[in-house]
């Protein structure tokens, strides 16, 4: 009932159904993009490109590159971790 009121009249504190769907879509797209970026960061690290630089250029979280959703964590040396 509260969701129907928010959809019909708007609300300052509750998202409308359309906004909830858009937020879910954006979160799904973000997870997909992250899944594509983290393997790239790891590949570039294997080619001796600093992880910190790659993460900064790609605007991705540095901490997630060692434990991210792109696969199981791998050991990272102090020189390549962020």
Secondary structure, 3 states (H helix, E strand, C coil): CHHHHHHHHCCCCCCCHHHHHHHHHHHHHHHHHHHHHHHHHHHHHHCCCCHHHHHHHHCCCCCHHHHCCCCCCCCCCCCCCC
